[in-house]
Structures are given as C-alpha cells and as structure tokens.
Amino acid sequence: MAIDWLDLDTPPALPGLFLRAALRRKVTGRQLPSIGLRCRVEVDPKHLARYRQVCASADSPYLPPVYPHVLAFALQMQLLTDRRFPCPLLGLVHLENRIRVLRPLGGLGPFQISVQVTDLQPHDKGATFSLITRLEDQLGLLWEGDSRILCRALRLDGQAPARAEQPPLELTPLANWAAPADAGRRYARVAGDYNPIHLYAVTARLFGFPRAIAHGLWNKARSLAALHDHLPQAGYEVEVRFQKPVLLPTHVALQASEPGASGQFRLIGEGDTPHMAGSWQPLEN
C-alpha cells in the first residue's frame, strides 16, 4: 500500500489535538487511511533528563529504548485525530507494543520521525490496527515501534488471527518499585499523554476505572530500565502484551529469565496480578 506522506516543519501543538479528540465520538469508516506524517526532531537534553528520572533510566550516552515513542507522540496524536482515520481516539486500547532497536541510539539528533497506521484486523472485542513509528538518522532506519491498538467501536467480519505463544521460561525476581498516585501525571508531563484515565481517580472513573491507571509505556520503560543489563545496545526487539491495568497507587514487581540473547519477563502486582508479559530476542538478519 503506497503511503501519502505529509512532511511537517515542526511537531504539531498538542492542545488543539486534545480538543479534536474530545469532540470525536463516532466511527466514520471501515478502512485505514493511506497517509503518514514525517517530521525532523532533536532531543532536548533537559527533557531527556526528566524522562530518565520519571522512568528510572540510568544516565547513558544512548537514548532509552522506549524514548522515541515520546518524540513521536504529537505526530501520533495528529494522525489518530485526522478526519480520515475512522476510529475515535478516546476509548482506543493499547494491547501490545513491540520496539526494534536496529542500531545504538546514540546522539541527540537531528532525527526524522514518522508515523503511519496499517494492518486492520478483526478482533473478538472489535478491531485492531498497528500504529507504526520509525526513527531515522542520516544512515537510515535506527528504531521502529509497533503499537497494536484495539478499537472496540469498530466491528469487522472474520476472526482474529491466532497468536503464537512462546514456551515459558523460568522467571525469578529482578526488581520492584512503587507506582505512586501521581505516576500518571508525572509521566504525562514528559510524554505529553494527558489521557484522563491516567491522571486522577475522578477522571478515570468517567471511563470505567476505579482509580487512575499507569501508562502502559511507562510500565514498559520502567521495566526495560531494570532489564538494562539483560539487553544489548542494539540488534534486538522487545515485545510486550499489556494485561490488567496498574491501578494507582500500588507496588509492582518485575520477574525475568536469566540474561541472554533472548528471554522473557513479566510485571505483576499485589496478589500476583498480571500487568504485563514480555520477551526480548535478537533481530533476524
């Protein structure tokens, strides 16, 4: 499918996009648009330092592996609120996320960030699609992210594709941390994602949650920070499946297999509540 690319001079301003998202409530089609957005970006060292603090990521000459999603957030918002995108943004559910680190994420840019949507599929609870994000430098593709997202309001004929499951590995405790009541607000200030479900209990209740819930990408970033010694600098991918939401405040624990070229991990809460299951492996040549 050929993509009609729109090149932006700067990332779009978020307030207008949040308003557009709030006003959109209905499904307007059954196909994804063949459009993509691209923009030149550079990393602000002060912003990166705040992100590292919120996600407990150690100081390093390399960008944290989930950080490109933050660089792309405004472009993702503009694409998902475009009138040609058929699903309302409010109510979309982030089911899975995969990142591929092709080369070491060194330097502060300039980079080119791009976003597009693809692979609309039926799902038992609606329909899913992939939001593809890419980070490139002068040498080409550096990093790629695939966010698998559920739209409950859109129904398609057919059955959801079968999911291939990996044989489970033995996991042992690796780390644990507090997820305080303001974790969603602190992450929102660095990521730009002010979805009401993450901010306060009163706003989360409007969407059916008893308390505010942590951002899925904060859970992933915090976990990969703890898994730093398990992962190489580049040439790997990490895939996670988001399970039960992390209701704030709480404590969570990370379990992982032994360090190696590939492995598995999971994030659990009180009473062994499963919050996130993931794996890492080398990229295929």
N, C-alpha and C positions, 0 to 999 in steps of 0.2 A: 504494500500500500504506500503510494507516494505521499509524503508529508509536505504540506504547505507551511513553510517556516516563516515566522514573523520575527525579525531581529529588532530588539529593543535597545535603546541607548543606555537606559538605567533600569534597575528593578522597579516595578510599579509600587505606588504607595498603598499600604495595607488598609487604612480606614475606609476608603471607598469600596474596596473589595469585600470587607466585612459587611458593609451595608447591603451590597448586592447579594451576598449570601443570605442575609437575614430576610430579604424580600422574596427570595425564590423558594417556592414550596412544592412545585409540581414537576413530574416527569414530562418532558416535552418531546421525546422521541425514543427510538429503539436501536439507534446506531451511534457509534462514537465518531466524532469529527476527525478528519484527516488534517489536523493542524498541530503545530508545535511552536513553542516560544524559545528564543535564544537571547542570551544577554552576557555581556562581559562583566565579570565581577572580580573584586580584590578583597582579601581578608583584612579586616581591621584588627590589629593585634590586641587592642583593649577589649573588643567584643570577643575574640577568641579566648582571652584570659578569663572573662566572665563565664563563657561556656564551659571551659575546663573546670572552673570552680563548682558550677552547678552540677556537672556530670562526674565529678571526682576523677577527672582525667589528668594524669601526670603531665608536667611540662615536658615538651619534646620538640625537636626540630620538625616533626611531622604532624600534620593535621589529624585529629581524632577521626576514626574511620566512619562515624555517623555524621560528622560535621557538615559535609556537603549538602545534606538534606536541609540544613538551616540556611545555607547560601541560596538554595533554590526555592525556599518557602513562598516568597512573594510571587514568583513565576508560577508555581503550582497553584496558588490561590487564583491567579488571573485565569489560568487555563480551566480550572474547575468551576469558575463562575461565568465563563464565557457563555453567551446565549446559545451557541451551537452545541455545548455539552449538555446531554439530555437529563442528567440527574441533579436534583437539588443538593447543594453541598452539606447543609445541615442534615444529619442523620446518616451520612456515609460512615462506614465502619472499617477501620484499618485491620485486616485479618492477618496479613503476613507481610514480612519485609525481608528482602534479600539485597545485600550490598556486595559488589565485586571490586576489590582493590587490585587494579592491574599493575600499577607501579607505585613506588613510595610517594606518599602525599606530602612532598616537601615544598617549602616556599609559601609565599603569601599571594601568588598570582603575578600577573593577571591570568585568569582562567576564563573559559567560556562555559556557562551552564546552560543546559537545555532540558525541556520537559515535553512529554507527549503522552497520550493515552492510547492503549491498544488492548487487544485480546479480550473482547467482551464475551462472557460465557454464562450459561445458566447456572444457578446455584439453588440449593434447597430452600434458602431463605430470600431469594431474589435473583440478583445477577451480580457478577464480579467483573472487574476490569483491572488492568495494570497501569499504574502511573509510573512511567519510565523517566528517570532523571540521570543525566550524564554530565560529568565534569571533564573538561579537556584543557590541555595546555598546548604549547607550541609543538609538542611532539605527537599529539593526538590524544586518544581516549586514555584517561587516567583512572577514572572511577565511574561505576554505574550502580544505580539503585532501582529496585523494582518493588513498589508498594502495591500489594494486592488488596483491593478495596471492594467492599460489599455495598451495593445499593439495594435496600430492601424494597423500595417503591417500584422497582422495575422488574417485570417478570418476563422471562424468555422461555420458549419451548425447548424441550430437551432435558437431558440430565447433566449434572455437574461431572466434570472429568474426575476419574478415580485418582486418588492421591497415593503416591508411592511412599511407603514408610520404611525408614532405616531400622535395622536391628538395633535394639537399645544397648548402650554401653553402660558399664558400671560408673556411677557418679558418686563423688564424695564432696563434702562441704568445702567451699572455697572462700566465701566471704558472706557477710551480712551487713545490712545497713538500715537506718531509719528512713522512712519516707514520710516527712512531716506534713502537717495540714497545708502548708503553703508551698509544697513541692511543685504543684501545677502552676502557681503564679510565678514562682522563681524561674521555672523553665520557660514559661510563656514570654517573660521579659527578654530572654536571649534568643528564643526561637521565633518569636512573633506569633505563635499559635495560641490565640486567646479564645479558643473554643470554650463556651460556658461550662461544659461538663468537667473541665479541668480546674476551674477557678475557685468556686465556693460551693458549699453544700446546697445553699438555696438555689443557685443557678443550675447545679447538677440535677436537682430534683425535678426541674422543668422537663428533663429528658429521661426520667425514669430511674435515676441513680440515687441511692440514699445519701451518698456523700460525694464530694469531688473525687475524680479518679486521676491517677498519674498518666502522663503522656506515654504512649507505647514506645516512642523513640527515645524518651528519657530512660525508660526501663532498659532498652537495648544499649544505649550509650553507656549507662552506668555499669551494665554487665560486661560490656567489652572493655571498659576501663579496668575492671577487676581481672579480666582474662588477658591482659596485655602480654604477660609472659608466655601465654599459650599460643599466641598468634605471631606469624612473621610480619615483616614490614610491608610486604606486598605479595601478589601472586596467590591470593586466597579469596574465598567468598564466605559470607556468614548469612545464614538464613534463620529467621525466627518465625514462630507461629504464636500470635497473641491469643491467650486463653481467657481466664477470668480477669476482670479489671482489678487493678490495685486501688482499693478504696482508701482514701487518706483521712487521718494519719494511720500508719501501720509500720510494721517491721517486715522485711523480706530477707530471704536467704538465697544465695547462689550456689548451686552444685554443678560440678563439671567433671568430665573424664580427665585422664592424665594428659599432660602436654604432648603434642604430636602433630603430624601433618594434617590430621583430621581428628575431629572429636565432637562431643555433644555437651550441652549444658541445659539447665532449667532454672527458672526463678520461681520460688514458692513462697507462700505467705503462711500466716497462722493456720494451724491445723492442716499443714501440707497442701494448702490451696494452690492449684497450679495456675500461675500467672503467665508464664512464657516458656516455650520449649524451643531450643535452637541447636544448630550444628555449624561447624566450620570444616572446610575442606580446600585442597589446592584447586586452583583453576585448571580446567582442561586445556591442553595445548592446542 
